[in-house]
C-alpha cells in the first residue's frame, strides 16, 4: 500500500484490520504521511497481532514522538515481528534512534537511513549492534559504531542496491576488518553489487585477527570477481569457516581450493548451493574430491596441519 494517501486515519483503519489478522506477514505502508498519530493507532492494534513479520514505514514524517509509540511494540517482544523499515523519517533524529534501539530486547532488523541522526547516535548504535540483525543505517554512523564497539561477537549486515552510494561501499567493511571483537560476520547483498564489495571483504580477510566465521550471500558475477577473496584467504590466520552461498560460477570452487594449500587454519569451506547436474558440475565435483584429498594427505600434512579441510558444495 505504498503511496496511497492513507494519512493517520487510514493507518488507524489498517491497524484495526491487522488487529485480528493471522495471515498477513508483511505490509508496506511507506510514503503515506501517516505521521506520529497514525503510528500511535497502528501500534495500539499491532500489539495484539500475532502474524506480522515485517512492516515498512519509510517516508511517513515520523518523529521522536512516533518512536515512543513504536517503543511500546518493540519492548513487548512481539511474537512474530522481526523487521521494521523506518528510513526517510528525518524527524526521528538522535533522540528517536536512541528510543528505538534502547528498547530492543530481542534481535530485530531495522532500516534507519536518512533519519536525521548524527554522530551522537554512535554510542547507542554500538551498544545495540548485537541486537540489530541487519544494519540499514547511514554508513558513517555504522562505521564509527563498529570502530567503537568491543563487545559485538556476531554481526550481520544486509545491503540492497539503494544502499550502495559511493561513500558507503567499503568503509563499514574496513571498520570490521580492524575490529577486535567480531568473531562471526554475515554479509548479504545483491548480484549486481558483488564487485563493489570485493575490496572490503578482501580487506577483512587480510587484516582480521579475530574473525572465525565469514558468511557471504550473493550471486557471483565471474571468477575475476572472487579472485581477490581467494588471494586474501592465503594470508588469513584466523578464519576457520568460510561460506559463500549462491555460487554458480564454474571453477570458482577449484580456484578457492588452490589457495587453501597456503592456509593451514581454515577447517570448513562451503561454496554455493547449486545443482551439479543442472549447472554441469559433475566433472568439477570429481575434481574437488580428488583435490581435497590431496590437500589433506599431502600439502596440509607436510605443513604439520592436524585439521582436515571439509568442503561442502
Secondary structure, DSSP 8 states (H G I E B T S, - for coil): -TT---HHHHHHHHHHHHHS--S--EEE--SS--HHHHHHHHHHHHTT-SS--EEE--SS---HHHHHHHHHHHTTT-SS--EEE-TT-TTSHHHHHHHHHHT--S-EEEEESSSS--GGGHHHHHHHTTTEEEEEE-HHHHHHHHHH-S---EEEEEE-GGG--GGGSSHHHHHHHH-SS--EEEEEE-GGGHHHHHHHHHHHHHH-SS--EEEEE-----HHHHHHHHHHHTT-SS--EEEEET---TTHHHHHHHHHTT-SS--EEEE----TTTTT-HHHHHHHHHHHHHIIIIIHHHTT--S--EEE-
